[in-house]
């Protein structure tokens, strides 16, 4: 078992990486918790719901089904879930268990943040992407037409349970999408984790338990350390956005229907790496190594019909844009990044065009 403590002014909690830890849900619930609402999707519940029901035992609970999918990650769905909670007798003593992938953890976490002005939430991540990123750190939210996660709240959970056993039910594409977030962690803060992904590709893709547990633990450790140092993205936490600036623009440009989040981040990491190289911040050798590892866990869906100029125009709507200046997280070496604003527009456009070409080649 790997256990990482997240310390924030709002709450201190554990992110636990352990096979079979879903069976321990009851250990982390308050003794006098009111009605428990499990927010999930029908497919996740069909695969793993029996384990949750068994773990909850005699605890009074109700399952609320979220339709799933990035296009449904909207305020209207949060309102619909809140109405169901009220109809079922939800009150300020209620508690939410978010049981699913990154979209579920974001939506259910936001629901917990705003229902009755805030109730507790437990995060149980069932996709690799959610396990290493979305479920840890308390960032919750929903999308607007203008962009991703533009309405949300910081709402730290009671605990995050990460059970790698559930990953065997993931489609291969979903699994690979999560690996891109682990690549991100290696680039921003852990060169050794990056080397594991570069050298042990076959074991990673075959889901060798020891290897998978190690890379998940490595990524969660980084997320826990960064969130503990900077809960609300005032400074250090911004490094977790490597690949997300252009990645979010790609998701919005394609209506959240073509790319999984991790795939969009992969595209964004290609672009950010190229910006770093052409602006003289990153060596050609390190840039080549980053591009190679990203491609090694591909491919991502086709990028045909996507305009580099349109993606560039969307960057101004990203939530990381401050006073009109787009901030990029750029690698300076493998294991270290810098947050940079004022990047020349020509460099950004060139990098996006290059990323579009790299995605086609992959």
C-alpha positions in Angstrom: 0.0 0.0 0.0 1.1 3.5 -0.8 -0.4 6.3 1.3 0.2 10.0 0.5 -0.9 12.8 2.8 -2.4 15.9 1.3 -2.3 18.8 3.7 -4.3 21.9 2.8 -5.9 24.7 4.9 -9.3 23.3 4.0 -8.6 19.7 5.0 -5.9 17.1 5.5 -6.6 13.7 3.9 -5.0 10.6 2.5 -4.6 9.5 -1.1 -4.4 5.7 -0.8 -3.0 3.5 -3.6 -3.9 -0.1 -2.8 -5.3 -3.0 -4.6 -8.7 -3.9 -3.1 -9.0 -0.6 -1.2 -12.6 -0.2 -2.4 -13.5 -2.7 0.3 -12.4 -0.2 2.9 -14.9 2.6 2.2 -16.6 2.3 5.5 -13.4 3.0 7.4 -13.3 6.5 6.1 -16.9 7.5 6.5 -17.9 9.6 9.6 -19.5 7.5 12.2 -22.6 9.6 12.1 -22.8 10.4 8.4 -26.3 11.1 7.1 -27.6 9.8 3.8 -24.9 8.8 1.4 -25.3 9.6 -2.3 -23.1 7.6 -4.7 -22.6 9.5 -7.9 -21.6 7.3 -10.7 -22.3 6.2 -14.3 -24.3 3.1 -15.3 -21.4 1.4 -16.9 -19.1 1.9 -13.9 -21.8 0.7 -11.5 -22.5 -2.3 -13.7 -18.8 -3.3 -13.5 -18.0 -2.5 -9.9 -21.2 -1.5 -8.1 -21.4 -4.7 -6.1 -18.1 -4.0 -4.5 -19.3 -0.6 -3.3 -22.6 -1.9 -2.0 -20.8 -4.6 -0.1 -18.3 -2.1 1.4 -21.1 0.3 2.4 -22.9 -2.6 4.2 -25.8 -1.3 6.3 -25.0 2.3 5.6 -28.1 4.0 4.1 -27.3 5.1 0.6 -28.7 6.0 -2.8 -27.1 5.7 -6.2 -27.4 8.7 -8.5 -26.5 8.1 -12.2 -24.7 10.8 -14.1 -25.0 10.4 -17.9 -21.3 10.6 -18.4 -19.3 12.2 -21.2 -17.5 15.5 -21.5 -20.4 17.2 -23.3 -22.7 16.5 -20.3 -20.2 18.0 -17.9 -22.4 21.1 -17.5 -24.2 23.0 -14.8 -27.6 21.6 -15.9 -26.4 18.1 -14.9 -25.3 19.4 -11.4 -28.7 20.9 -10.9 -30.4 17.7 -11.9 -28.4 15.7 -9.4 -29.0 18.2 -6.7 -32.8 18.0 -7.3 -32.6 14.2 -7.0 -30.7 14.6 -3.7 -33.4 16.9 -2.3 -36.2 14.6 -3.4 -34.4 11.7 -1.6 -34.1 13.7 1.6 -30.6 15.1 1.2 -29.5 17.7 3.8 -26.5 19.3 5.3 -25.6 16.0 7.0 -25.4 14.1 3.7 -22.2 12.9 2.0 -21.3 12.2 -1.6 -19.2 9.3 -2.8 -17.8 10.1 -6.3 -17.3 6.7 -8.0 -16.0 6.9 -11.5 -13.6 8.5 -13.9 -12.4 12.1 -14.1 -15.6 13.6 -15.3 -17.5 12.0 -12.4 -15.0 13.1 -9.8 -15.1 16.6 -11.2 -18.9 16.8 -11.3 -19.6 15.0 -8.1 -17.0 17.0 -6.3 -18.5 20.2 -7.5 -22.0 19.0 -6.5 -20.6 18.4 -3.0 -19.0 21.8 -2.9 -22.3 23.6 -3.7 -25.0 21.4 -2.3 -26.3 23.1 0.9 -23.2 25.3 0.6 -20.9 22.3 1.0 -21.0 18.7 2.2 -18.2 16.1 2.4 -17.2 14.0 -0.6 -15.2 10.8 -0.9 -13.3 10.3 -4.2 -13.0 6.8 -5.6 -11.4 6.9 -9.0 -12.0 4.1 -11.5 -10.0 5.3 -14.5 -6.2 5.7 -14.6 -6.6 9.4 -15.5 -8.8 10.0 -12.5 -6.5 8.0 -10.2 -3.4 10.0 -11.0 -4.9 13.4 -11.5 -8.6 14.4 -11.3 -9.5 12.7 -8.0 -6.6 14.2 -6.0 -6.3 17.9 -5.1 -9.9 19.1 -4.7 -10.3 20.8 -8.1 -13.9 20.4 -9.2 -15.9 21.9 -12.0 -18.0 21.8 -15.1 -17.5 23.2 -18.6 -18.9 26.2 -20.5 -19.3 26.5 -24.2 -16.3 28.9 -24.0 -14.0 26.4 -22.4 -13.2 23.6 -20.0 -13.7 23.7 -16.2 -14.6 27.4 -16.3 -17.1 27.1 -13.4 -15.9 25.2 -10.4 -14.6 25.2 -6.8 -11.8 23.9 -4.7 -13.4 21.3 -2.5 -11.0 18.8 -0.8 -12.3 15.3 -0.2 -12.4 13.2 2.9 -10.1 10.6 1.3 -9.1 9.4 -2.2 -9.2 5.7 -2.8 -7.2 4.4 -5.7 -7.6 0.7 -6.5 -5.5 -0.4 -9.5 -7.5 -3.7 -9.6 -10.4 -1.8 -11.4 -8.2 -0.9 -14.4 -8.4 -4.2 -16.0 -12.0 -3.3 -17.1 -10.8 -0.1 -18.9 -10.8 0.0 -22.7 -7.2 0.2 -23.9 -7.8 3.7 -25.2 -8.9 4.9 -21.8 -5.9 3.3 -20.1 -3.5 5.0 -22.6 -5.2 8.3 -22.0 -4.3 8.0 -18.3 -0.7 7.2 -19.1 -0.3 10.6 -20.7 -1.0 12.3 -17.4 1.7 10.1 -15.8 4.1 11.2 -18.6 3.2 14.7 -17.6 4.2 14.1 -14.0 7.5 12.7 -15.1 8.3 15.7 -17.3 7.4 18.3 -14.7 9.0 16.8 -11.5 10.4 13.2 -11.7 13.0 12.3 -14.3 13.1 8.7 -12.9 9.4 8.2 -13.5 9.9 9.5 -17.0 12.6 6.9 -17.6 10.4 4.1 -16.4 7.8 5.1 -18.9 10.5 5.4 -21.6 12.2 2.1 -20.8 9.4 -0.2 -19.6 6.8 0.6 -22.2 5.9 -3.1 -22.8 5.3 -3.8 -19.1 3.3 -0.6 -18.7 1.0 -1.4 -21.7 0.6 -5.0 -20.5 -0.5 -3.6 -17.1 2.1 -5.5 -15.2 0.8 -5.0 -11.6 4.1 -4.1 -10.0 4.9 -1.6 -12.7 1.4 -0.1 -12.8 1.3 0.3 -9.0 4.7 2.0 -9.1 3.9 4.6 -11.8 0.5 5.4 -10.2 2.1 5.8 -6.8 4.8 8.1 -8.4 2.2 10.3 -10.0 0.0 10.5 -6.9 3.0 11.4 -4.8 3.8 14.3 -7.0 0.2 15.5 -7.0 0.0 15.3 -3.2 3.3 17.2 -2.8 2.3 19.9 -5.2 -1.3 20.4 -3.8 0.1 20.5 -0.2 2.5 23.3 -1.2 -0.1 25.2 -3.2 -3.8 24.3 -2.8 -5.3 26.9 -5.1 -2.9 27.2 -8.0 -1.3 30.4 -6.8 2.2 29.4 -7.9 3.7 25.9 -7.8 0.5 24.0 -8.6 0.4 25.6 -12.1 3.1 23.2 -13.2 0.4 20.5 -13.2 -1.0 22.2 -16.2 1.8 21.1 -18.6 0.0 20.2 -21.8 -3.3 21.6 -20.6 -3.3 25.0 -22.2 -3.4 23.9 -25.8 -5.0 20.6 -24.8 -8.1 22.4 -23.4 -8.3 24.5 -26.6 -8.3 21.3 -28.7 -11.1 19.8 -26.6 -13.2 22.9 -26.9 -12.5 23.3 -30.6 -13.8 19.7 -31.2 -16.8 20.1 -29.0 -15.4 17.6 -26.4 -16.4 14.7 -28.6 -13.3 13.6 -30.4 -10.6 13.4 -27.8 -10.3 12.0 -24.3 -8.9 14.4 -21.9 -5.6 12.6 -21.7 -5.3 12.5 -25.5 -5.8 16.3 -25.6 -3.1 16.7 -23.0 -0.8 14.6 -25.1 -1.3 16.9 -28.0 -0.8 19.9 -25.7 2.5 18.4 -24.3 3.8 18.1 -27.9 3.0 21.8 -28.5 4.4 23.0 -25.2 7.6 20.9 -25.7 8.0 22.5 -29.2 7.5 26.0 -27.8 10.2 25.3 -25.2 12.6 24.1 -27.8 12.1 26.9 -30.4 12.3 29.5 -27.7 15.6 28.2 -26.5 14.5 26.9 -23.1 14.8 23.1 -23.8 17.5 21.1 -25.5 16.8 19.3 -28.8 17.7 16.0 -27.2 15.3 16.4 -24.3 12.5 17.6 -26.6 13.1 14.6 -28.8 12.9 12.3 -25.8 9.6 13.8 -24.6 8.0 13.6 -28.1 9.1 10.0 -28.4 7.6 8.9 -25.1 4.3 10.6 -25.9 4.2 8.9 -29.3 5.1 5.6 -27.8 1.8 5.5 -25.9 -0.3 6.6 -28.8 -1.8 7.0 -31.2 -4.3 9.8 -30.4 -7.3 10.3 -32.7 -6.9 12.0 -36.1 -6.5 15.8 -36.0 -7.7 16.3 -39.6 -9.8 19.4 -40.1 -8.5 21.2 -37.1 -7.1 24.7 -37.7 -4.0 25.9 -35.8 -5.3 29.5 -36.0 -8.6 28.5 -34.3 -6.7 26.7 -31.5 -4.5 29.8 -31.1 -7.6 32.0 -30.8 -9.2 29.8 -28.1 -6.2 30.2 -25.8 -7.5 33.5 -24.6 -10.5 31.7 -23.0 -8.4 29.3 -21.0 -8.8 29.7 -17.2 -5.0 30.0 -17.0 -5.1 33.2 -18.9 -4.5 36.1 -16.5 -5.1 39.8 -17.6 -5.0 38.7 -21.2 -1.7 36.9 -20.9 -1.6 33.2 -21.7 0.6 31.2 -19.4 2.4 28.1 -20.6 4.1 25.4 -18.6 7.3 24.7 -20.5 9.9 22.0 -19.8 13.4 23.3 -19.3 14.8 19.8 -18.7 13.2 16.4 -18.1 12.0 16.7 -14.5 11.7 20.5 -14.4 9.4 23.0 -15.9 8.8 26.8 -15.8 5.6 28.8 -16.0 6.0 31.3 -18.8 3.9 34.2 -20.0 4.4 36.5 -23.0 5.4 33.7 -25.4 5.6 35.1 -28.9 2.4 34.3 -30.8 4.5 33.2 -33.8 6.2 30.5 -31.6 2.8 29.3 -30.3 1.3 29.0 -33.8 4.4 27.2 -35.1 4.3 24.8 -32.2 0.6 24.0 -32.7 1.2 23.5 -36.4 4.1 21.1 -35.5 1.9 19.3 -33.0 -0.8 18.8 -35.7 1.9 17.3 -37.9 3.3 15.0 -35.1 -0.2 13.7 -34.4 -0.7 12.8 -38.0 2.6 11.0 -38.1 1.8 9.0 -34.9 
